Amino acid sequence: MSKKNWNLALLDVAKTYLDYKKSKTDTKLSNHVNNLTASDPHEECIKLVDNIEHTYTCIETYCK
């Protein structure tokens, strides 16, 4: 396998992982928001949104 093909394969694997991570985080955030109560801390929502933003940035930067 040529170096170019290896690079393309690695980028494909990275994009697949980032898509999985984004999907998993989207689901967690949706579940968290749907189950909020007045006493629930919102730090978890903030962490999940930050995680989604970071994942989108990685996809845009490395996988386009």
Backbone as numpy.savetxt, mean C-alpha at the origin, in Angstrom:
# Nx Ny Nz CAx CAy CAz Cx Cy Cz
18.87 -15.27 -18.44 18.01 -14.10 -18.44 18.92 -12.86 -18.44
18.59 -11.92 -19.30 19.41 -10.72 -19.41 19.17 -9.81 -18.21
20.09 -8.88 -18.02 19.98 -7.92 -16.92 18.70 -7.10 -17.03
18.36 -6.70 -18.26 17.14 -5.92 -18.48 15.90 -6.74 -18.07
15.89 -8.01 -18.45 14.76 -8.86 -18.08 14.66 -9.05 -16.57
15.81 -9.18 -15.90 15.82 -9.29 -14.44 15.24 -8.03 -13.82
15.67 -6.88 -14.32 15.16 -5.61 -13.79 13.65 -5.50 -13.98
13.16 -5.88 -15.14 11.72 -5.84 -15.40 10.97 -6.81 -14.49
11.55 -7.98 -14.28 10.92 -8.97 -13.40 10.87 -8.47 -11.96
11.95 -7.86 -11.51 11.98 -7.32 -10.14 10.98 -6.19 -9.97
10.87 -5.31 -10.97 9.88 -4.24 -10.91 8.46 -4.80 -10.88
8.23 -5.85 -11.64 6.91 -6.49 -11.65 6.58 -7.07 -10.27
7.55 -7.73 -9.67 7.35 -8.29 -8.33 7.09 -7.17 -7.32
7.86 -6.09 -7.41 7.68 -4.96 -6.49 6.29 -4.35 -6.65
5.84 -4.18 -7.89 4.51 -3.61 -8.12 3.42 -4.53 -7.58
3.58 -5.83 -7.79 2.60 -6.79 -7.26 2.53 -6.69 -5.75
3.69 -6.63 -5.09 3.72 -6.50 -3.64 3.07 -5.19 -3.18
3.40 -4.09 -3.85 2.83 -2.80 -3.47 1.32 -2.76 -3.69
0.85 -3.38 -4.76 -0.60 -3.47 -5.00 -1.27 -4.26 -3.89
-0.64 -5.37 -3.49 -1.16 -6.19 -2.38 -1.21 -5.37 -1.09
-0.11 -4.67 -0.81 -0.01 -3.88 0.42 -1.08 -2.78 0.44
-1.29 -2.12 -0.71 -2.30 -1.08 -0.80 -3.69 -1.65 -0.58
-3.97 -2.77 -1.21 -5.28 -3.41 -1.07 -5.55 -3.82 0.38
-4.55 -4.40 1.01 -4.67 -4.83 2.40 -4.91 -3.63 3.31
-4.18 -2.54 3.09 -4.33 -1.35 3.92 -5.68 -0.68 3.66
-6.11 -0.64 2.40 -7.44 -0.09 2.09 -8.53 -0.85 2.86
-8.42 -2.16 2.89 -9.40 -2.99 3.59 -9.37 -2.72 5.09
-8.17 -2.64 5.65 -8.04 -2.35 7.09 -8.65 -0.99 7.43
-8.36 0.01 6.59 -8.88 1.35 6.84 -10.40 1.35 6.75
-10.94 0.71 5.75 -12.39 0.64 5.58 -13.04 -0.04 6.78
-12.47 -1.15 7.22 -13.00 -1.85 8.39 -12.91 -0.99 9.64
-11.81 -0.30 9.79 -11.61 0.55 10.97 -12.63 1.69 10.98
-12.80 2.35 9.84 -13.73 3.47 9.77 -15.16 3.00 10.00
-15.52 1.86 9.45 -16.88 1.34 9.62 -17.17 0.90 11.04
-16.15 0.66 11.84 -16.34 0.17 13.21 -15.91 1.18 14.26
-15.81 2.45 13.88 -15.40 3.49 14.83 -16.46 3.71 15.90
-16.00 3.97 17.10 -16.87 4.43 18.16 -16.27 5.72 18.68
-17.01 6.42 19.50 -16.54 7.71 20.01 -15.25 7.57 20.80
-15.04 6.41 21.40 -13.85 6.24 22.23 -12.65 5.67 21.46
-12.85 5.31 20.18 -11.75 4.75 19.39 -10.69 5.80 19.11
-9.43 5.42 19.25 -8.36 6.37 18.87 -8.28 6.47 17.36
-7.95 7.65 16.88 -7.86 7.87 15.44 -6.43 7.72 14.92
-5.51 7.38 15.82 -4.12 7.20 15.40 -4.00 6.09 14.38
-4.80 5.03 14.54 -4.74 3.92 13.60 -5.15 4.38 12.20
-6.18 5.21 12.10 -6.61 5.75 10.80 -5.49 6.56 10.17
-4.84 7.38 10.97 -3.75 8.22 10.47 -2.62 7.34 9.94
-2.27 6.28 10.68 -1.21 5.37 10.24 -1.58 4.68 8.93
-2.84 4.26 8.83 -3.27 3.57 7.62 -3.27 4.51 6.41
-3.73 5.73 6.59 -3.71 6.70 5.49 -2.28 7.00 5.07
-1.39 7.17 6.04 0.03 7.39 5.72 0.60 6.21 4.94
0.23 5.01 5.34 0.71 3.80 4.66 0.21 3.76 3.22
-1.06 4.10 3.01 -1.62 4.13 1.65 -0.89 5.18 0.81
-0.69 6.36 1.38 0.00 7.43 0.65 1.41 7.00 0.26
2.13 6.38 1.18 3.50 5.92 0.91 3.49 4.87 -0.20
2.53 3.95 -0.15 2.44 2.92 -1.17 2.17 3.51 -2.54
1.23 4.46 -2.62 0.96 5.13 -3.90 2.21 5.83 -4.42
2.94 6.50 -3.55 4.17 7.18 -3.96 5.17 6.19 -4.52
5.33 5.05 -3.85 6.26 4.02 -4.34 5.84 3.50 -5.71
4.54 3.25 -5.87 4.06 2.74 -7.16 4.31 3.78 -8.25
3.99 5.03 -7.97 4.17 6.09 -8.97 5.65 6.29 -9.31
6.51 6.18 -8.32 7.93 6.44 -8.52 8.63 5.29 -9.21
8.36 4.06 -8.78 9.17 2.93 -9.23 8.51 2.02 -10.25
7.20 2.11 -10.38 6.51 1.09 -11.19 5.78 1.65 -12.39
6.08 2.83 -12.80 5.42 3.40 -14.00 6.34 3.33 -15.18
